[in-house]
C-alpha cells in the first residue's frame, strides 16, 4: 500500500494512505524522507520512499496548479 508522509511532529511521522487513513510511526522509521514523499512500508515497518511515484504526483499537482493560475 502507498503512503505519503503528511507531517513530522514530536518525533513521530504521520503517514496518509490513498483512502486518507492515517498511520503514525516513530520518525526514525522514515529515514531521511521528508513531508510529501510517497512510498511503501517494509515488513519491518520502515518506510521506503518511491521517488518515481513522488515525482510523478508532484508533477501532476504542479500541472493542476499551473492550469488554475492560467484561468
Beta strands, then each sheet from edge to edge (+ up, - down):
strand 1: 2-9
strand 2: 12-17
strand 3: 22-26
strand 4: 38-41
strand 5: 47-49
sheet 1: 3+ 2- 1+ 4- 5+
end
